[in-house]
Amino acid sequence: MKLLAIETATDACSVALMVGDRMVERETLEPRAHAERVLAMVRDCLEEAGSPLASLDAVVFGRGPGSFTGVRIATGVVQGLALGADLPVVPVSTLAAYAVAGWRTFQVPRVAVAVDARMGECYWGCFEISDEGVASLVGEEMIATPDRVAAPPADNWIGVGSAWEAFPALTANLPKIRPAARSVLPRARDLLPTAARQLARGETVSADQALPVYLREKVAWQGGPSKN
C-alpha cells in the first residue's frame, strides 16, 4: 500500500509517505510557515521514495479539529494533489493522530485527547489504539467546556493535548485519566495506520469532498451554543 499523509493542524507541519513497509518523512516546527513548507516536503518525500504521485493508492490528511488556518492548508493541498492525480482522499481525525502519537510515545493504548480550542473550551476525544497503531473512537468527538466533557469508560487512560495544562479542572474532574508527563504533537505518520484501515473499508472521499472538521460549527448547527 502506498499512502501520502499531510498533517498541519498543529504547530508542527509534517508529511509522511508509506510505501509498503518503508516510511519517508519530513517535519518542521514553524507554526507560521506551514503553507511555505508543505509542498516542498511532499515533493521531497515522493522523490526520496522514487514514487510518482499518480502511483499512490490515496492521499491522507488530518481533517481537524485544530488550528483553523492549519486545517485549511492541509485540506487545500490534499484537494489539489488528489484532483491532479485522480486519487481518493482519506480524511483522518487530528484528535485520533494525537492519540496515536500518545500511544507511540508512552505505550499506553487508551488515550484521552484534550486540545485547547480557546474561548474556554477544548476539543475532546477518547481513543483505543490497537497494536498496529489504529485509533478507534470511544464515544464521540466534541467541543465543550472542561467540566462538560464525556468521561471514557474503564480505567488506565492517559491524557495528551494542550488542554490538560490549560485547564487544571480537567484533571480534577477526570481522576481516572493521568495526564502525560510531557506534551506530544501528532505527526503525519500517526495518521497512516488508521487511514490504511479506512482505505481497506472503502472509507474515502473524492477531492471535492475532502473537507475540514472544526467541531464548533457542528455545535452551532445542532442548536448548541456558538461563540463564533
C-alpha angles and dihedrals in degrees: 000000000000117000132166115203130193125192120180103143094106137042087282122078115201143166126194130186119198116197107176105299094344123098125196117186144180125188138172134178102215106124095195097043104061094110091049096047109035102077092048089050090052091050093048093051093049092047094047091051093043090230120135115220092245091059093064125103094221145332121245132203140181100249095195158206095205141081108003093223094041094052090048091053094055091044094052095046093048092047090054095046094046094046094047094048097033093239131151119246127228113202113202126187114256087216088059088052089052088052093051090048089053092049091047093049102040103022093232115136098205113066128177111201120205117173124182107251094180124235090075094297137108136207107240136194136148121212140184113213122211124220087262092055097255114149120220118191117235109206113336141309113254147163115231146138112277093256093056104050117123110252114224122240124252128019140274100069126153122206124223132174138070096279094072088068096034094052114037088182089075091068093045093049096043107045093165091066120077113205113231117261091236137016125265132195124205120250128205090254088063089066096055106077092049091043091052090055092048091049091050088053092049092248097148136122135210121256094262091051094053098110135165123249118219102167092208088078089051091055091052092048092052091053097257126132114298121197099183 
